[in-house]
């Protein structure tokens, strides 16, 4: 009789992945990053254990989008007060905070549970090619 392997938190080995976002499509890149943060690319994947890896994303300001999303895709936030709805397009967000475009796309692709926040803390996004995380990355 075979037994199903269930990974323990103490058995988790995290690796570092470097992702270059230059000229990559936003949605496809975000799903690739989410898979690494969750740990689904590992053979020891267990749904209730946070076994994902660290992901460093560079060149976030040069991410590509298809169609006319640069002007038509909108990001909404609300202050909580009457009339407090703020709307920004993807183009406006790219000028001020290009890292947030990838952060929001990846966060929305992660499961909405208690593991979402620790997974997001393992993702580091940088607008340019410079980052302070060394060279210990897995290809």
Backbone as a printed PyTorch tensor [residue, N CA C, xyz], in Angstrom:
tensor([[[  0.8410,  -1.1870,   0.0000],
         [  0.0000,   0.0000,   0.0000],
         [  0.8880,   1.2530,   0.0000]],

        [[  0.5820,   2.1940,  -0.8800],
         [  1.3520,   3.4290,  -0.9590],
         [  0.7480,   4.4900,  -0.0570]],

        [[  1.6070,   5.3560,   0.4640],
         [  1.1460,   6.4330,   1.3200],
         [  1.3810,   7.7660,   0.6270]],

        [[  0.4960,   8.7010,   0.8460],
         [  0.6340,  10.0300,   0.2870],
         [  1.6280,  10.8320,   1.1130]],

        [[  2.5760,  11.4520,   0.4360],
         [  3.5860,  12.2600,   1.1250],
         [  2.9930,  13.6020,   1.5000]],

        [[  3.1240,  13.9820,   2.7590],
         [  2.6800,  15.2820,   3.2370],
         [  3.9020,  16.0200,   3.7810]],

        [[  4.2280,  17.1080,   3.1580],
         [  5.3980,  17.8790,   3.5530],
         [  5.1710,  18.5600,   4.8960]],

        [[  6.2300,  18.6500,   5.6910],
         [  6.1760,  19.3470,   6.9720],
         [  6.8280,  20.7210,   6.8180]],

        [[  6.4530,  21.6410,   7.6640],
         [  7.0180,  22.9860,   7.6050],
         [  8.5240,  22.9560,   7.8280]],

        [[  8.9950,  22.0350,   8.6440],
         [ 10.4250,  21.9570,   8.9220],
         [ 11.2320,  21.4270,   7.7290]],

        [[ 10.5680,  20.7720,   6.7680],
         [ 11.2480,  20.2120,   5.5950],
         [ 11.3470,  21.1800,   4.4220]],

        [[ 10.8250,  22.3850,   4.5620],
         [ 10.7640,  23.3410,   3.4510],
         [ 12.1580,  23.8890,   3.1620]],

        [[ 12.5570,  23.8130,   1.8920],
         [ 13.8140,  24.4030,   1.4300],
         [ 13.4630,  25.4630,   0.3850]],

        [[ 13.7650,  26.7040,   0.6960],
         [ 13.4130,  27.8010,  -0.2130],
         [ 14.6030,  28.1470,  -1.1050]],

        [[ 14.2950,  28.4230,  -2.3620],
         [ 15.3060,  28.8440,  -3.3250],
         [ 14.9760,  30.2610,  -3.7640]],

        [[ 15.9300,  30.8920,  -4.4520],
         [ 15.7570,  32.2450,  -4.9680],
         [ 15.6650,  32.1870,  -6.4870]],

        [[ 14.6970,  32.9130,  -7.0480],
         [ 14.5120,  32.9810,  -8.4970],
         [ 14.5910,  34.4460,  -8.9260]],

        [[ 15.3410,  34.7060,  -9.9800],
         [ 15.4330,  36.0500, -10.5560],
         [ 14.6180,  36.0670, -11.8380]],

        [[ 13.6580,  36.9970, -11.9240],
         [ 12.7800,  37.0980, -13.0860],
         [ 12.9640,  38.4690, -13.7030]],

        [[ 13.2810,  38.4850, -14.9970],
         [ 13.4160,  39.7500, -15.7290],
         [ 12.0970,  40.0280, -16.4380]],

        [[ 11.4360,  41.1190, -16.0870],
         [ 10.1170,  41.4360, -16.6190],
         [ 10.1730,  42.2060, -17.9310]],

        [[ 11.3480,  42.4630, -18.4400],
         [ 11.4700,  43.2840, -19.6430],
         [ 10.7830,  42.6000, -20.8280]],

        [[  9.8270,  43.3100, -21.4360],
         [  9.0800,  42.8820, -22.6270],
         [  8.3170,  41.5770, -22.4300]],

        [[  7.9350,  41.2450, -21.1870],
         [  7.0970,  40.0770, -20.9340],
         [  5.6760,  40.5510, -20.6740]],

        [[  4.6950,  39.7480, -21.0750],
         [  3.2940,  40.1100, -20.9050],
         [  2.9200,  39.9720, -19.4320]],

        [[  2.2040,  40.9590, -18.9070],
         [  1.9150,  41.0740, -17.4870],
         [  1.2350,  39.8400, -16.9070]],

        [[  0.1540,  39.3900, -17.4900],
         [ -0.6010,  38.2690, -16.9340],
         [  0.1610,  36.9660, -16.9430]],

        [[  0.8750,  36.6990, -18.0180],
         [  1.6490,  35.4560, -18.1070],
         [  2.8000,  35.4500, -17.1110]],

        [[  3.4290,  36.5990, -16.9410],
         [  4.5200,  36.7060, -15.9760],
         [  3.9940,  36.5670, -14.5510]],

        [[  2.8420,  37.1840, -14.2670],
         [  2.2760,  37.1260, -12.9180],
         [  1.8960,  35.7000, -12.5360]],

        [[  1.3640,  34.9200, -13.4670],
         [  1.0090,  33.5410, -13.1410],
         [  2.2530,  32.6890, -12.9150]],

        [[  3.3180,  32.9690, -13.6410],
         [  4.5860,  32.2570, -13.4520],
         [  5.1700,  32.5650, -12.0630]],

        [[  5.1130,  33.8350, -11.6570],
         [  5.6180,  34.2380, -10.3440],
         [  4.7590,  33.6320,  -9.2390]],

        [[  3.4290,  33.6580,  -9.4020],
         [  2.5260,  33.1080,  -8.3970],
         [  2.7870,  31.6220,  -8.1840]],

        [[  3.0670,  30.9000,  -9.2460],
         [  3.3540,  29.4690,  -9.1360],
         [  4.6010,  29.2250,  -8.2890]],

        [[  5.6140,  30.0690,  -8.4480],
         [  6.8460,  29.9150,  -7.6670],
         [  6.6380,  30.3260,  -6.2170]],

        [[  5.8190,  31.3480,  -5.9690],
         [  5.5390,  31.7730,  -4.6000],
         [  4.7330,  30.7210,  -3.8360]],

        [[  3.8300,  30.0490,  -4.5320],
         [  3.0060,  29.0140,  -3.9060],
         [  3.8160,  27.7370,  -3.7020]],

        [[  4.7080,  27.4320,  -4.6310],
         [  5.5160,  26.2180,  -4.5410],
         [  4.9860,  25.0880,  -5.4010]],

        [[  4.0930,  25.3820,  -6.3350],
         [  3.5040,  24.3380,  -7.1710],
         [  4.4890,  23.7300,  -8.1570]],

        [[  5.6100,  24.3760,  -8.3880],
         [  6.5990,  23.8390,  -9.3120],
         [  7.4590,  22.7590,  -8.6620]],

        [[  7.2910,  22.5430,  -7.3640],
         [  8.0800,  21.5410,  -6.6450],
         [  7.3180,  20.2190,  -6.5710]],

        [[  8.0420,  19.1220,  -6.5620],
         [  7.3770,  17.8230,  -6.4890],
         [  6.8270,  17.5560,  -5.0860]],

        [[  7.3310,  18.2580,  -4.0610],
         [  6.8520,  18.0640,  -2.6950],
         [  5.6580,  18.9490,  -2.3620]],

        [[  5.0090,  19.5570,  -3.3470],
         [  3.9320,  20.5190,  -3.1140],
         [  2.8380,  19.9270,  -2.2290]],

        [[  2.5080,  20.6520,  -1.1700],
         [  1.4080,  20.3120,  -0.2810],
         [  0.5730,  21.5750,  -0.1110]],

        [[ -0.7300,  21.5140,  -0.3960],
         [ -1.5410,  22.7360,  -0.4430],
         [ -1.5670,  23.5670,   0.8430]],

        [[ -1.5410,  22.9270,   2.0150],
         [ -1.6970,  23.6820,   3.2560],
         [ -0.3650,  24.1130,   3.8670]],

        [[  0.7520,  23.8250,   3.2080],
         [  2.0690,  24.2310,   3.6940],
         [  2.6020,  25.3360,   2.7800]],

        [[  3.1450,  26.3730,   3.3840],
         [  3.7230,  27.4640,   2.6040],
         [  5.1600,  27.0900,   2.2460]],

        [[  5.3330,  26.4400,   1.1020],
         [  6.6450,  25.9190,   0.6940],
         [  7.1910,  26.6350,  -0.5260]],

        [[  6.7070,  27.8310,  -0.8120],
         [  7.1360,  28.5500,  -2.0000],
         [  8.5270,  29.1370,  -1.8570]],

        [[  9.0170,  29.6640,  -2.9610],
         [ 10.3660,  30.2090,  -3.0200],
         [ 10.3380,  31.7330,  -2.9960]],

        [[ 11.5400,  32.3200,  -2.9200],
         [ 11.7040,  33.7630,  -3.0330],
         [ 11.7880,  34.1290,  -4.5110]],

        [[ 11.1790,  35.2460,  -4.8850],
         [ 11.2120,  35.7080,  -6.2710],
         [ 11.6250,  37.1690,  -6.2820]],

        [[ 12.6470,  37.4840,  -7.0660],
         [ 13.0880,  38.8650,  -7.2600],
         [ 12.7730,  39.2370,  -8.7020]],

        [[ 11.9830,  40.2810,  -8.8890],
         [ 11.5770,  40.7300, -10.2210],
         [ 12.3000,  42.0340, -10.5190]],

        [[ 12.9880,  42.0830, -11.6650],
         [ 13.6820,  43.3040, -12.0710],
         [ 13.0490,  43.8380, -13.3550]],

        [[ 13.3210,  45.0790, -13.6710],
         [ 12.8110,  45.7780, -14.8580],
         [ 11.2780,  45.8060, -14.8840]],

        [[ 10.6600,  46.0810, -13.7510],
         [  9.2010,  46.1270, -13.6720],
         [  8.6180,  47.2710, -14.4980]],

        [[  9.3690,  48.3130, -14.7070],
         [  8.8550,  49.4530, -15.4720],
         [  8.7570,  49.1470, -16.9680]],

        [[  9.3660,  48.0460, -17.4120],
         [  9.3530,  47.7080, -18.8360],
         [  8.4570,  46.5140, -19.1440]],

        [[  7.4730,  46.2580, -18.2880],
         [  6.5290,  45.1590, -18.5050],
         [  5.6380,  45.5000, -19.6940]],

        [[  5.2780,  44.4900, -20.4650],
         [  4.4380,  44.7020, -21.6460],
         [  2.9900,  44.3340, -21.3310]],

        [[  2.0670,  45.0450, -21.9630],
         [  0.6450,  44.7060, -21.8980],
         [  0.1030,  44.6720, -23.3210]],

        [[ -0.9090,  43.8710, -23.5430],
         [ -1.4710,  43.7390, -24.8830],
         [ -2.6630,  44.6770, -25.0560]],

        [[ -2.9860,  44.9610, -26.2830],
         [ -4.1430,  45.8050, -26.5840],
         [ -3.9480,  47.2330, -26.1140]],

        [[ -5.0640,  47.8720, -25.7240],
         [ -5.0080,  49.2660, -25.2760],
         [ -5.0990,  49.3730, -23.7510]],

        [[ -4.5620,  48.3710, -23.0470],
         [ -4.6440,  48.3550, -21.5870],
         [ -3.8910,  49.5170, -20.9480]],

        [[ -2.9330,  50.0750, -21.6380],
         [ -2.1700,  51.2000, -21.0920],
         [ -3.1070,  52.3570, -20.7130]],

        [[ -4.1750,  52.5690, -21.4930],
         [ -5.1320,  53.6430, -21.2020],
         [ -6.4360,  53.1250, -20.6050]],

        [[ -6.8340,  51.8910, -20.9210],
         [ -8.1550,  51.4220, -20.5020],
         [ -8.1560,  50.6460, -19.1840]],

        [[ -7.0400,  50.0140, -18.8010],
         [ -7.0050,  49.2660, -17.5360],
         [ -6.9390,  50.2610, -16.3930]],

        [[ -7.8470,  50.1020, -15.4400],
         [ -7.9440,  51.0490, -14.3420],
         [ -7.7170,  50.3480, -13.0100]],

        [[ -7.0730,  51.0680, -12.0920],
         [ -6.8450,  50.6000, -10.7330],
         [ -7.6390,  51.5080,  -9.8030]],

        [[ -8.4780,  50.9070,  -8.9580],
         [ -9.3640,  51.6570,  -8.0800],
         [ -8.9070,  51.5250,  -6.6310]],

        [[ -9.0840,  52.6300,  -5.8870],
         [ -8.9120,  52.5850,  -4.4340],
         [ -9.8720,  53.6030,  -3.8340]],

        [[-10.2570,  53.3750,  -2.6050],
         [-11.2450,  54.2400,  -1.9600],
         [-10.7510,  54.6260,  -0.5780]],

        [[-10.9230,  55.8990,  -0.2280],
         [-10.4510,  56.3990,   1.0560],
         [-11.3860,  56.0120,   2.2010]],

        [[-12.6120,  55.6270,   1.8800],
         [-13.5890,  55.3060,   2.9160],
         [-14.5250,  56.4570,   3.2060]],

        [[-14.2450,  57.6280,   2.6620],
         [-15.1020,  58.7850,   2.8390],
         [-15.9820,  58.9530,   1.6040]],

        [[-17.1170,  59.6380,   1.7370],
         [-17.9720,  59.8670,   0.5710],
         [-17.2230,  60.6200,  -0.5280]],

        [[-17.3110,  60.1300,  -1.7310],
         [-16.6230,  60.7480,  -2.8590],
         [-15.1400,  60.4600,  -2.8790]],

        [[-14.6900,  59.4680,  -2.1330],
         [-13.2640,  59.1970,  -1.9970],
         [-12.7120,  58.1570,  -2.9480]],

        [[-13.3870,  57.9150,  -4.0660],
         [-12.9000,  56.9320,  -5.0300],
         [-11.7870,  57.5420,  -5.8800]],

        [[-10.6480,  56.8840,  -5.9070],
         [ -9.5120,  57.3220,  -6.7160],
         [ -9.3200,  56.3100,  -7.8350]],

        [[ -9.1120,  56.7910,  -9.0450],
         [ -8.9360,  55.9250, -10.2060],
         [ -7.6500,  56.3060, -10.9130]],

        [[ -6.8320,  55.3020, -11.2340],
         [ -5.6050,  55.5150, -12.0080],
         [ -5.5610,  54.5250, -13.1430]],

        [[ -5.0280,  54.9430, -14.2680],
         [ -4.8370,  54.0110, -15.3770],
         [ -3.4840,  53.3200, -15.2130]],

        [[ -3.2830,  52.2800, -15.9780],
         [ -2.0200,  51.5470, -15.9260],
         [ -0.8590,  52.4460, -16.3210]],

        [[ -1.0740,  53.3230, -17.2990],
         [ -0.0220,  54.2390, -17.7330],
         [  0.3980,  55.1990, -16.6290]],

        [[ -0.5770,  55.7160, -15.8810],
         [ -0.2630,  56.6280, -14.7750],
         [  0.4810,  55.8980, -13.6570]],

        [[  0.0590,  54.6710, -13.3780],
         [  0.7160,  53.8850, -12.3310],
         [  2.1340,  53.5140, -12.7390]],

        [[  2.3420,  53.2690, -14.0260],
         [  3.6800,  52.9270, -14.5240],
         [  4.6530,  54.0970, -14.3310]],

        [[  4.1650,  55.3250, -14.4800],
         [  5.0260,  56.4960, -14.3180],
         [  5.4560,  56.7050, -12.8680]],

        [[  4.5400,  56.4550, -11.9230],
         [  4.8400,  56.7480, -10.5220],
         [  5.3560,  55.5360,  -9.7520]],

        [[  4.6340,  54.4120,  -9.7930],
         [  4.9990,  53.2130,  -9.0270],
         [  4.9200,  51.9710,  -9.9150]],

        [[  5.8820,  51.7310, -10.7920],
         [  5.7960,  50.5840, -11.7060],
         [  5.8330,  49.2310, -10.9910]],

        [[  6.3670,  49.1830,  -9.7770],
         [  6.4180,  47.9190,  -9.0310],
         [  5.0220,  47.4420,  -8.6600]],

        [[  4.1180,  48.3700,  -8.3930],
         [  2.7730,  48.0130,  -7.9340],
         [  1.9610,  47.2920,  -9.0000]],

        [[  2.2850,  47.4990, -10.2670],
         [  1.5510,  46.8100, -11.3420],
         [  1.7470,  45.3050, -11.1880]],

        [[  2.9760,  44.8730, -11.0120],
         [  3.2580,  43.4430, -10.8720],
         [  2.7760,  42.9360,  -9.5250]],

        [[  2.9350,  43.7230,  -8.4690],
         [  2.4920,  43.2930,  -7.1470],
         [  0.9900,  43.0250,  -7.1260]],

        [[  0.2150,  43.9170,  -7.7210],
         [ -1.2380,  43.7410,  -7.7300],
         [ -1.6480,  42.5410,  -8.5900]],

        [[ -0.9950,  42.3530,  -9.7210],
         [ -1.3330,  41.2300, -10.5920],
         [ -1.0340,  39.8950,  -9.9150]],

        [[  0.1020,  39.7980,  -9.2440],
         [  0.4770,  38.5490,  -8.5710],
         [ -0.4220,  38.3080,  -7.3630]],

        [[ -0.7050,  39.3370,  -6.5880],
         [ -1.5420,  39.1760,  -5.3950],
         [ -2.9180,  38.6540,  -5.7670]],

        [[ -3.4700,  39.1360,  -6.8700],
         [ -4.7910,  38.6730,  -7.2950],
         [ -4.7650,  37.2430,  -7.8250]],

        [[ -3.5950,  36.7070,  -8.1620],
         [ -3.4970,  35.3300,  -8.6280],
         [ -3.2230,  34.3420,  -7.5050]],

        [[ -2.8890,  34.8350,  -6.3290],
         [ -2.6600,  33.9500,  -5.1880],
         [ -3.9900,  33.6020,  -4.5230]],

        [[ -4.0700,  32.4330,  -3.8780],
         [ -5.2910,  32.0830,  -3.1510],
         [ -5.5670,  33.0870,  -2.0320]],

        [[ -6.8450,  33.3790,  -1.8210],
         [ -7.2390,  34.3480,  -0.7940],
         [ -7.3740,  33.6260,   0.5440]],

        [[ -6.2520,  33.3840,   1.2220],
         [ -6.2610,  32.7100,   2.5130],
         [ -5.1480,  33.2610,   3.3900]],

        [[ -4.8730,  32.6170,   4.5120],
         [ -3.8800,  33.1190,   5.4570],
         [ -2.4620,  33.0490,   4.9290]],

        [[ -2.2310,  32.2900,   3.8900],
         [ -0.8870,  32.1500,   3.3390],
         [ -0.5600,  33.2440,   2.3180]],

        [[ -1.5460,  34.0320,   1.9110],
         [ -1.3240,  35.0440,   0.8780],
         [ -0.3070,  36.1020,   1.3190]],

        [[ -0.4370,  36.6100,   2.5180],
         [  0.4550,  37.6690,   2.9860],
         [  1.9030,  37.2030,   3.1340]],

        [[  2.1730,  36.0390,   3.7610],
         [  3.5740,  35.6010,   3.8170],
         [  4.1650,  35.3080,   2.4470]],

        [[  3.3550,  34.8650,   1.5180],
         [  3.8500,  34.6140,   0.1640],
         [  4.2260,  35.9270,  -0.5120]],

        [[  3.4220,  36.9580,  -0.3250],
         [  3.7170,  38.2450,  -0.9510],
         [  4.9820,  38.8770,  -0.3740]],

        [[  5.3060,  38.6100,   0.8870],
         [  6.5170,  39.1880,   1.4680],
         [  7.7760,  38.5630,   0.8750]],

        [[  7.6610,  37.3980,   0.2590],
         [  8.8180,  36.7520,  -0.3660],
         [  9.0470,  37.2270,  -1.7920]],

        [[  8.2050,  38.1140,  -2.3050],
         [  8.4010,  38.6640,  -3.6400],
         [  8.9610,  40.0770,  -3.5180]],

        [[ 10.0680,  40.3300,  -4.1940],
         [ 10.6920,  41.6460,  -4.1990],
         [ 10.6690,  42.1630,  -5.6380]],

        [[ 10.1140,  43.3500,  -5.8410],
         [  9.9710,  43.9110,  -7.1830],
         [ 10.7610,  45.2080,  -7.2650]],

        [[ 11.5270,  45.3520,  -8.3620],
         [ 12.3400,  46.5460,  -8.5800],
         [ 12.0610,  47.1030,  -9.9660]],

        [[ 11.9690,  48.4330, -10.0680],
         [ 11.6470,  49.0830, -11.3380],
         [ 12.7760,  48.9450, -12.3490]],

        [[ 14.0100,  48.9760, -11.8930],
         [ 15.1620,  48.8820, -12.7850],
         [ 15.8510,  47.5330, -12.6750]],

        [[ 17.0660,  47.4770, -13.2180],
         [ 17.8210,  46.2270, -13.2290],
         [ 18.6480,  46.0320, -11.9620]],

        [[ 18.7690,  47.0690, -11.1350],
         [ 19.5750,  46.9710,  -9.9190],
         [ 18.7440,  46.4150,  -8.7650]],

        [[ 19.3510,  45.4930,  -7.9870],
         [ 18.6920,  44.9590,  -6.8030],
         [ 19.7520,  44.5560,  -5.7790]],

        [[ 19.4170,  44.5700,  -4.4760],
         [ 20.4120,  44.2900,  -3.4310],
         [ 20.4520,  42.8370,  -2.9580]],

        [[ 19.9990,  41.8960,  -3.7620],
         [ 19.8250,  40.5280,  -3.2750],
         [ 20.8730,  39.5390,  -3.7630]],

        [[ 22.0430,  39.9990,  -4.1340],
         [ 23.1480,  39.1010,  -4.4640],
         [ 22.9660,  38.2960,  -5.7290]],

        [[ 23.7010,  37.1700,  -5.7900],
         [ 23.7130,  36.3620,  -7.0080],
         [ 23.3990,  34.8920,  -6.7490]],

        [[ 22.7080,  34.5760,  -5.6760],
         [ 22.4220,  33.1880,  -5.3240],
         [ 21.1000,  32.6910,  -5.9180]],

        [[ 20.9250,  32.8870,  -7.2190],
         [ 19.6640,  32.5520,  -7.8630],
         [ 19.7480,  31.2430,  -8.6110]],

        [[ 18.6130,  30.5640,  -8.6650],
         [ 18.4950,  29.3340,  -9.4210],
         [ 17.9630,  29.6680, -10.8010]],

        [[ 18.4700,  29.0320, -11.8100],
         [ 18.0160,  29.2910, -13.1800],
         [ 16.6840,  28.6160, -13.4290]]])
